Amino acid sequence: MTNDYAFEAGAMVLGDRGLCCIDEFDKMSAEHQALLEAMEQQSVSVAKAGLVASLSARTSVLAAANPVGVHYDRAKTVNENLKMNAAVLSRFDLIFILLDKPDELVDKRVSDHIIALHTNDGDHFKSNKRMRTVPIFDGDLSSGVGRESIASRLRLHPEKDKNFAPLDGYFLRKYLSYGREHVFPRYILRDFYLRLRDRSSSADGTPITARQLESLVRLAEARAHVDLREEVTADDAKDVVEIMKESLYDKYVDEHGLVDFGRSGGMSQQKAAKKFLSALNKESELQRKDCFSRTEMYNLADKISLLVPDLDAIVESLNNAGYLLNKGSGMYQLVTASYLQCQPTRSG
């Protein structure tokens, strides 16, 4: 026994050039900060007990997390459902929200699979398989008639693929290992990604930030690796854009089925409305009035740093809920205020 200090590698360092699988990711909130450097810089810096080092952690992370309250709440953002730092979530290239929605065909498929696992039935791959339909992505970055979607190409046909058998695990590991060691795809799609980023500014476009752009590059290179090709093709890019669209769809759809690109992080509309209403009540107490103009409400939102894409939607929701009363001419009465002095606007 000595008093010397020594480094002991953790999961990310041990998984260098490999894969690190993390279950119950939402339960390890104390370690999330430590993962930021490893997932962004692919290294872990250590400075303890006089020892300073930077260890390689070129590791892919596959994580699974459960929402707060067991069930996912569409009215909340992804961050609020997982109680997870937005910075950590942004490090993942793909995020899929798995919702337990009743579906007779899917439920039958899942139950058949579980029963087959417990009965050692090797024919469970022959059961009918149905995947969610995803938009077909054509060369013009828009939905429509074009190449067959990746979902269609991966779907098993009950008759044509009745003899299908999955690849052996050992062979698959050797195949992927060979691709990593001997195949180095070249990035030749700069113009394609620039066009994609230009399209992301439109209302119906997939939002592409600089970090997501880097994710698309990594995914396109991985797609080329699978085919052992040394050149990333346009088809590779189309496949990964389709996969990313599928990932972003559930992430940005609200409880009404509408796409809201502000839902990946920050504050949900319900929480923002509650914060704004509380601030209005305090302002009413201070100014001893219950009527506010839109300009006053905009100034109040800036004062409390309420960062929402559309304050008018917050005001409208409070009006519909009965907390605010539209008096006309851009004036709103705070119904919950202690001072009821606002008079309806008279025309003429």
C-alpha positions, -999 to +999 in steps of 0.1 A: +000+000+000+013+035-010+000+070-008+004+075-045-026+087-066-037+070-098-063+076-124-092+052-127-110+054-160-147+059-161-173+047-186-166+074-212-129+068-212-132+030-212-156+034-242-130+053-263-136+046-300-167+026-290-202+030-276-213+039-241-249+030-233-265+048-203-299+038-189-320+060-165-301+090-179-325+114-161-315+100-127-279+110-130-284+148-131-252+154-110-230+138-137-246+157-166-222+186-164-192+162-165-206+148-198-206+182-216-169+182-223-167+145-232-196+147-257-185+180-273-146+178-272-143+140-272-120+142-242-121+143-204-098+168-185-087+158-150-069+181-125-069+165-090-043+158-064-016+174-084-023+152-114-033+170-146-043+151-178-066+150-208-080+116-215-095+105-249-132+098-248-141+095-285-172+077-275-207+075-290-234+079-263-267+060-265-290+071-236-325+063-224-345+086-200-380+086-185-402+117-183-412+132-149-444+116-138-440+085-159-461+098-189-448+124-214-468+157-212-472+173-247-481+206-230-445+208-217-412+212-235-387+183-238-365+199-210-395+202-186-405+166-192-371+152-186-359+178-160-326+178-179-301+205-188-307+219-223-270+220-229-268+182-224-297+175-247-282+197-274-251+174-275-272+145-289-274+143-327-308+125-326-335+125-300-365+103-304-396+106-281-412+072-277-449+077-269-471+049-257-501+056-280-528+029-283-524+013-318-539-021-325-514-031-351-484-019-332-496-034-299-501-068-317-466-066-331-451-058-297-470-085-279-461-111-306-424-101-302-425-104-264-442-138-265-418-150-292-388-141-270-402-161-241-411-191-263-378-191-283-399-188-315-375-178-343-404-171-367-415-139-350-398-119-378-424-132-402-452-113-384-466-083-402-446-052-396-458-016-399-437+015-394-449+050-391-450+067-425-425+095-429-423+122-455-405+112-487-374+134-491-365+143-526-335+161-540-353+195-538-354+194-500-392+192-500-419+166-496-433+149-526-427+122-551-391+112-552-368+084-541-382+057-518-380+067-482-356+049-458-386+036-438-400+019-469-366+004-477-362-010-442-398-023-439-400-061-441-425-076-466-445-106-451-440-127-483-409-114-500-388-113-468-402-144-451-367-160-449-352-129-434-328-134-405-309-107-387-271-104-390-251-124-364-239-101-336-203-112-340-203-105-378-220-071-373-193-061-347-165-071-371-182-053-400-185-021-381-150-024-367-136-028-403-155+002-415-141+024-387-105+013-393-104+013-431-131+036-444-128+074-441-156+091-460-148+124-476-171+154-470-181+167-504-216+181-497-209+216-485-233+232-511-260+207-502-259+216-465-258+253-472-290+250-492-305+229-464-296+257-439-311+283-462-344+264-463-345+260-425-353+297-422-388+291-437-418+285-415-422+249-426-385+240-428-365+218-405-346+241-381-309+236-387-284+253-364-246+251-366-246+222-341-273+203-360-253+209-391-223+192-375-246+164-365-258+159-401-222+157-413-214+130-387-245+111-395-239+112-433-204+099-427-217+071-406-242+063-433-213+060-458-194+038-433-223+013-432-218+007-470-180+007-466-178+037-490-151+064-489-174+090-504-204+106-488-231+108-515-262+129-519-283+098-511-265+095-477-274+131-469-310+125-479-312+094-456-299+112-426-320+143-432-350+120-432-339+104-400-334+138-384-368+150-395-383+119-379-364+127-347-374+164-347-411+157-354-421+144-320-397+169-303-414+199-318-451+189-319-473+203-292-504+189-275-526+202-303-506+184-330-491+216-343-454+221-350-437+246-326-400+250-332-395+266-298-404+235-279-370+218-278-361+237-247-368+266-224-403+272-210-436+258-221-465+282-230-484+271-199-455+279-176-447+312-193-484+322-190-483+314-152-451+335-148-466+364-168-499+364-148-480+365-115-460+395-128-492+412-139-507+408-104-476+422-088-476+452-112-513+458-105-505+460-067-477+484-073-495+507-097-530+503-080-547+496-113-562+466-131-561+477-168-530+473-190-523+482-226-505+459-250-474+482-248-474+480-210-476+442-212-447+440-237-426+462-214-435+440-185-424+409-204-391+425-211-387+435-175-391+400-162-370+385-191-399+364-204-383+349-235-412+336-256-416+335-294-451+351-293-463+371-263-497+377-281-503+340-279-497+341-241-521+371-237-547+353-259-545+322-238-550+342-205-580+359-222-595+326-231-589+312-196-607+342-181-577+358-163-577+388-187-607+406-202-603+423-236-618+457-232-611+468-268-586+493-282-557+472-271-566+474-234-570+443-211-584+441-176-568+418-151-597+400-136-577+387-106-565+421-096-575+437-062-583+470-079-613+469-103-612+504-119-610+496-156-639+509-176-650+495-210-639+516-240-668+536-255-668+545-292-681+578-306 
